[in-house]
Amino acid sequence: MLSDQQMLRIPGPTPIPPSVQRAMSQPMIGHRDRDTKELLRKIKPKLKPIFGTVQNVEILAGSGTAGLEAAVINTVQPGDEVLVIVTGAFGERFVQICNAYNIITHQIHVSWGDAVTPEKVESYLQSHPSIKAVMATFCETSTGVLNPIQQLAKVIHQSSEALYIVDGVSSIGAIEANMDAWGIDILVTGSQKAFMLPPGLTFIAASSRAWEKIEANDQSRYYFDLRKYHHSSLLDSTPFTPSLTLLYGLEQVIKLLDQEGLANVFGRHDLMMKMMRAAFHNLGIPLLTSEKAASPTVTAIKPNTFQADELRKVLKDTFGLVTAGGQGELKGKIIRIGHMGYCSPTDILQVISSIEIGLKMIGMDITLGKGTQAAQKIFLRSGKH
Ligand SMILES: *Cc1c(COP(=O)(O)O)cnc(C)c1O
């Protein structure tokens, strides 16, 4: 095996396109120079369609969790009540952030692998009018579930005055989002998932009603004070030194997304999901999530005839193919395969045929090519050739 070859197929960080890697090798510039203003001026308008908003998308240096924390502390205060929809590890992260700031959480827990139903949220909100914000995860990366974010928006706004805060970290840039049209008040993502960049940036967009709350909120905060970012961004600037290297990369990412066209980017992710699911289905390996709840960015299998981590180890040792295991209660029980960002149908074929060999190597009685063939057929039927 080539010692420097790795197939990184975890749900983030994701591989970096070579042109993005090259863009990030540009020399440093002054963060208060005109060069930085021009860079921001080029990037910022292009982020809006990815979020589906006319609002500014604020860029902060920090990982995705920094964006989630900023979303929480700018909109609510200690003692406020919020509703967190917990469908996996990232829903729990929202709870932990709220706990750290003494924000009172109501929680709707859904079993890991399922999506929440809007009806559950609707009836909860109707009987709890004091709730100031609802927090949901678009793609629950720990299970590969895609929650019905648009339908949730509808019931939340119909049954409450609460702000709707969405963690879109493993979905924005890969899955269509219409923040304004759907009624999302805060939408957050990070750089190392569908944005094809290294970790280190978080992106936050807020609706005008969210901005009203943010401006009026006197919860103390400094680096994460979104008002600072908002006011600076009107001057094509940032309150603190931005991660210039990542901004260079982002400029190139936006070019790539433009070249492919956002609709095609979303279509590619949908096709990759279908290829993955068809392959495992044909191999007789159970998928964790239903068809309806499946995310286009990450697929989880829950094998019942072999050890998940044994297969993962063989794949890593034999092919340098890196997959993710389970988190929390699913530790050791599932394998998660990321297919977002710099990932194409041909990568999926490579992953599936490598997995077939891996299955043989751990002693499974499968027919080689059964999964690959199912994925190949989906590709041919898609007309994307
Ligand atoms: C990756 C991820 C995050 C952020 O994690 P960081 O490690 O802080 O970047 C948050 N939510 C979801 C759904 C994610 O997939």
The ligand as an SDF file (V2000), in Angstrom:
LIG
                    3D

 15 15  0  0  0  0  0  0  0  0999 V2000
  -19.0430   18.0610   12.7570 C   0  0  0  0  0  0  0  0  0  0  0  0
  -20.3030   18.5460   13.3370 C   0  0  0  0  0  0  0  0  0  0  0  0
  -20.3390   19.5880   14.2750 C   0  0  0  0  0  0  0  0  0  0  0  0
  -19.1600   20.4000   14.7090 C   0  0  0  0  0  0  0  0  0  0  0  0
  -18.1340   19.7750   15.2330 O   0  0  0  0  0  0  0  0  0  0  0  0
  -16.7120   20.5020   15.3920 P   0  0  0  0  0  0  0  0  0  0  0  0
  -15.8640   19.3750   15.7800 O   0  0  0  0  0  0  0  0  0  0  0  0
  -16.8590   21.5210   16.4340 O   0  0  0  0  0  0  0  0  0  0  0  0
  -16.3950   21.1210   14.0650 O   0  0  0  0  0  0  0  0  0  0  0  0
  -21.5580   20.0250   14.7430 C   0  0  0  0  0  0  0  0  0  0  0  0
  -22.6980   19.4590   14.3250 N   0  0  0  0  0  0  0  0  0  0  0  0
  -22.7220   18.4920   13.4040 C   0  0  0  0  0  0  0  0  0  0  0  0
  -24.0290   17.9710   12.9400 C   0  0  0  0  0  0  0  0  0  0  0  0
  -21.5270   17.9950   12.8750 C   0  0  0  0  0  0  0  0  0  0  0  0
  -21.5470   17.0450   11.9490 O   0  0  0  0  0  0  0  0  0  0  0  0
  1  2  1  0
  2  3  1  0
  2 14  2  0
  3  4  1  0
  3 10  2  0
  4  5  1  0
  5  6  1  0
  6  7  2  0
  6  8  1  0
  6  9  1  0
 10 11  1  0
 11 12  2  0
 12 13  1  0
 12 14  1  0
 14 15  1  0
M  END
$$$$
